[in-house]
Amino acid sequence: MTTFPLLQLPLLAMENVLCMLSPFELIDVSLTSSRAKKVIKNFSRTKETFPVSFSNGQHSILFQQGRTTWSYGFEKISHIAYIHPFNTIMMLYQTTQIMKFSEEPLKDIMKWFDYAREVLNCKINSVTLDLGCCTNENMQTIDWIAEQSNTLDYLTILNDGQDSDDDLKYLMERINVLKSLQLMVQHYKDEFRMEIPGKPNRLLIGNSKFVDYDQLLRLKSPVIILRKSILTNEEINRFLRSWMSCETHLELKAFEINISGPEAMNEIMDLPHEKTNDPEIVWAFKEYLMVGYVDNEMYTIKRCDGKKRATVTVWYRTQWSLYMVVH
């Protein structure tokens, strides 16, 4: 095979070649020599970094650039591992995947990315964390993420099985989320309580039974979605009144919470309001809360400072919920 004298090219020509390489190819080049590693590191410092996603459940790292993604992971089952890149197109995304066999897949993907992070000058900005592992493994993973940065853009937390209350609290203490926090843990101890730190732009709690009325008032996210909530109709009414009186949630853009059904609106909307059918508001429900269509009455309420209005309706997705958008 004929070798390509990459490192002997003039600087501009060499950078043009490096710009055409994928993250995997850049890493491969960096492994050829200490000089090549230095060249790749210097090149990466001057270029826009790849957004990086990490999943502990899949033991994988995903790089993304536009509609192209590159996934690298480890698997304990040797017959489904493939060392050579596997290309596929899904949902208009072109994906290159490499999956390798490992006796310790989590440890090895961390080690692999530690090197990738060094040479590509990138960091993880999106994490899907399954807390169904043992506590020691959860703590190790959380510490590894936090050592790189205590701030993430996106964090999804999963657990359908064993108790992970302490691990979840530890995670919330160590990591701050800026854009989207999805807490999809399904089981907590009966007396479980936990504050949500920071102010992620979008907060979704799949099982919000630990969020009482007082904690709801402390949530600062512009978009708040609470499912499996234990809040009563009267408490939801009080929440709307607190917004109307400018007492809380001045930055709120959208709100969703489960209710018993459309009849609950009689008590919830026992406050000053107007009915509307504005099509622009219907679109706002789709944009913020992914409401497919609005076929129930819409109620508009006003904030006391006159600067904002909010419209409320109900819709059935997998359960009846109240939806509110601020405009």
C-alpha positions in Angstrom: 0.0 0.0 0.0 1.3 3.4 -1.0 1.8 5.8 2.0 0.6 9.3 1.9 3.2 11.9 3.2 0.6 13.9 5.2 3.1 15.4 7.6 5.4 16.5 4.8 2.8 18.7 3.2 2.8 22.5 3.5 0.8 23.6 6.5 -2.2 24.9 4.5 -2.4 21.8 2.4 -2.1 19.5 5.4 -4.9 21.4 7.2 -7.1 21.0 4.1 -6.6 17.3 4.2 -7.3 17.1 7.9 -10.5 19.0 7.4 -11.8 16.2 5.3 -11.1 13.5 8.0 -13.7 12.1 10.4 -13.1 12.1 14.1 -12.2 8.4 13.9 -9.7 9.1 11.1 -8.1 12.0 13.1 -7.7 9.7 16.1 -6.1 7.0 13.9 -3.6 9.6 12.4 -2.7 10.8 15.9 -1.8 7.2 17.0 0.8 6.8 14.2 3.5 8.9 16.0 4.1 11.5 18.7 4.6 14.1 16.0 1.3 13.2 14.3 -0.5 13.4 17.7 1.0 16.9 18.2 -0.2 17.9 14.8 -3.8 16.7 15.4 -3.9 18.4 18.8 -2.8 21.7 17.3 -5.2 21.4 14.4 -8.1 20.6 16.7 -7.5 23.6 18.9 -8.2 25.9 15.9 -11.4 24.2 14.7 -15.0 24.1 15.9 -15.4 21.1 18.3 -17.7 18.2 17.6 -20.8 18.0 19.8 -20.3 14.8 21.8 -22.9 12.5 23.4 -22.3 9.7 26.0 -24.4 6.8 27.0 -23.4 4.6 29.9 -26.1 2.0 29.1 -24.8 1.6 25.5 -21.2 2.1 26.5 -20.8 4.5 23.6 -19.6 7.9 22.5 -21.3 9.8 19.6 -19.8 12.6 17.6 -22.0 14.8 15.4 -21.4 17.2 12.6 -24.5 18.4 10.9 -26.4 15.3 9.7 -23.4 13.0 10.0 -22.6 11.1 13.2 -19.9 8.8 14.3 -20.5 6.3 17.1 -17.8 4.3 19.0 -18.7 1.8 21.6 -17.9 -1.4 23.5 -20.0 -4.5 24.0 -19.6 -7.6 26.2 -21.3 -9.8 23.6 -18.5 -10.6 21.2 -20.6 -11.8 18.2 -22.3 -8.4 17.7 -19.0 -6.5 17.9 -17.6 -5.1 14.7 -14.1 -3.5 14.6 -14.4 -2.0 11.1 -16.7 1.0 10.6 -20.3 0.1 9.7 -22.2 2.8 7.8 -25.9 3.3 7.8 -28.5 6.0 7.1 -31.3 6.5 9.7 -33.8 9.4 9.8 -31.7 11.4 7.2 -28.6 11.0 9.4 -25.6 9.2 8.0 -24.0 7.2 10.8 -20.6 5.4 11.0 -20.4 2.9 13.9 -17.6 1.0 15.4 -18.4 -1.6 18.2 -15.7 -3.6 19.9 -15.8 -6.5 22.3 -14.7 -5.8 25.9 -14.8 -7.5 29.2 -15.2 -4.1 30.9 -17.1 -2.0 28.3 -17.8 1.0 30.6 -14.1 1.3 31.7 -12.9 0.9 28.1 -15.2 3.6 26.6 -14.1 6.0 29.3 -10.4 5.3 28.6 -11.0 5.6 24.8 -12.7 9.0 25.1 -10.1 10.3 27.5 -7.6 9.9 24.6 -10.1 11.3 22.0 -10.8 14.3 24.2 -7.1 15.0 24.5 -6.4 15.0 20.8 -9.7 16.4 19.4 -10.1 19.1 22.1 -13.7 18.2 22.7 -15.9 17.5 25.7 -19.2 15.7 26.4 -22.2 18.1 26.2 -25.0 15.5 26.2 -25.4 12.5 28.5 -27.9 9.6 28.7 -27.3 8.1 32.1 -29.0 4.8 33.2 -28.8 4.6 37.0 -29.8 0.9 36.9 -26.2 -0.1 37.5 -24.7 -0.7 40.9 -23.9 2.3 43.1 -20.1 2.0 42.7 -20.4 2.1 38.9 -22.9 5.0 39.0 -20.6 7.0 41.2 -17.6 6.2 39.0 -19.5 7.3 35.9 -20.8 10.5 37.5 -17.3 11.5 38.8 -15.8 10.8 35.4 -18.3 13.1 33.7 -18.0 15.9 36.4 -14.2 15.8 36.2 -14.4 16.9 32.5 -17.0 19.6 33.2 -19.7 20.1 35.8 -22.0 21.6 33.2 -23.9 19.8 30.5 -26.2 21.1 27.8 -28.4 17.9 27.8 -29.0 15.2 30.4 -31.4 12.3 30.4 -31.6 10.2 33.5 -33.1 6.7 33.3 -33.9 3.9 35.7 -36.8 1.5 35.6 -35.4 -0.9 38.2 -33.5 -0.8 41.4 -33.5 2.0 44.0 -31.1 4.8 42.9 -32.3 7.7 45.1 -28.9 8.4 46.6 -27.1 8.1 43.2 -29.6 10.5 41.7 -29.1 13.1 44.5 -25.3 12.8 44.0 -25.6 13.4 40.3 -27.8 16.5 40.9 -25.2 17.8 43.3 -22.3 17.4 40.8 -23.8 18.3 37.4 -25.6 21.5 36.3 -27.7 21.3 33.1 -28.2 24.3 30.9 -30.6 23.3 28.1 -32.6 20.2 28.7 -32.9 18.0 31.8 -35.1 14.9 31.4 -35.6 13.0 34.7 -37.1 9.7 33.6 -36.6 7.7 36.9 -39.8 5.7 37.5 -39.3 4.6 41.2 -38.4 6.5 44.4 -38.6 5.7 48.0 -41.9 6.9 49.7 -40.2 9.8 51.5 -37.9 10.8 48.6 -37.2 14.5 48.3 -34.8 16.3 46.0 -34.2 19.8 44.8 -33.6 20.5 41.0 -30.5 22.7 40.8 -29.9 25.4 38.3 -32.3 26.6 35.6 -32.3 24.2 32.6 -34.3 25.7 29.7 -36.5 22.7 29.6 -37.3 20.4 32.6 -39.2 17.2 32.1 -39.8 14.9 35.2 -41.4 11.6 34.1 -42.5 10.8 37.7 -42.9 14.0 39.7 -44.6 12.6 42.7 -41.8 14.1 44.9 -42.5 17.6 43.6 -45.0 19.2 46.0 -46.5 22.7 45.6 -43.8 24.5 47.4 -41.1 22.9 45.3 -43.0 23.7 42.1 -42.8 27.4 43.1 -39.0 27.0 43.4 -38.5 25.6 39.9 -37.0 28.2 37.6 -37.0 26.6 34.2 -38.8 28.4 31.3 -40.4 25.1 30.2 -41.6 22.8 33.0 -43.3 19.4 32.3 -44.5 17.3 35.2 -45.9 13.9 34.8 -47.5 11.6 37.4 -47.8 14.6 39.6 -49.6 14.5 42.9 -50.6 18.1 42.9 -54.4 18.8 43.3 -56.6 20.9 41.2 -56.7 23.5 44.0 -52.8 23.7 44.0 -52.7 24.0 40.2 -55.2 26.9 40.5 -53.0 28.5 43.1 -50.0 28.1 40.8 -51.8 29.9 38.0 -52.8 32.7 40.4 -49.2 33.1 41.6 -48.1 33.6 38.0 -50.9 36.1 37.4 -49.9 38.1 40.4 -46.2 38.1 39.4 -45.2 36.2 42.5 -43.4 33.4 40.7 -42.2 32.1 37.3 -41.7 35.4 35.6 -39.6 33.6 33.0 -42.0 30.8 32.3 -42.7 30.0 28.7 -44.6 26.7 28.9 -46.0 24.4 31.5 -47.5 20.9 31.4 -49.0 18.8 34.3 -51.2 15.8 34.4 -54.8 16.2 35.6 -57.8 13.8 36.1 -59.6 15.0 32.9 -61.3 17.9 31.2 -63.8 18.2 34.1 -60.9 19.3 36.4 -60.7 22.6 34.5 -63.9 23.8 36.3 -61.9 24.0 39.5 -58.5 24.9 38.0 -59.8 27.8 36.0 -61.8 29.3 38.8 -60.1 32.6 38.2 -60.4 35.6 35.8 -60.0 34.4 32.2 -61.1 34.8 28.6 -61.8 32.1 26.0 -59.9 32.2 22.7 -59.4 30.3 19.5 -56.4 32.2 18.2 -54.6 29.9 15.6 -51.2 31.4 16.5 -51.6 30.1 20.1 -52.5 26.7 18.8 -49.1 26.7 17.0 -47.3 27.7 20.2 -48.7 24.6 21.9 -47.1 22.5 19.2 -43.8 24.3 19.4 -43.2 24.2 23.1 -45.2 21.2 24.3 -45.5 19.0 21.2 -49.3 19.1 21.4 -50.5 17.4 18.1 -53.8 19.4 17.9 -56.0 21.5 20.2 -59.7 20.3 20.3 -60.7 21.5 23.7 -61.4 25.0 25.0 -58.5 27.5 25.4 -58.5 29.9 28.3 -56.4 33.1 28.4 -55.2 34.6 31.6 -53.3 37.9 32.2 -50.3 38.8 34.4 -51.0 41.7 36.7 -48.2 43.8 35.2 -49.8 43.6 31.8 -46.6 42.4 30.1 -47.6 38.8 29.5 -50.6 36.6 28.8 -50.9 32.8 29.1 -53.3 30.4 27.4 -54.3 27.1 29.0 -56.0 24.0 27.5 -56.2 20.3 28.1 -55.1 17.4 25.8 -54.8 13.6 26.0 -51.5 12.1 25.1 -51.1 9.0 27.3 -53.1 10.7 30.0 -55.0 14.0 30.4 -52.8 17.0 31.0 -53.1 20.7 31.4 -51.0 22.7 28.9 -50.0 26.3 29.3 -48.1 28.6 27.0 -47.1 32.2 27.8 -47.2 34.8 25.0 
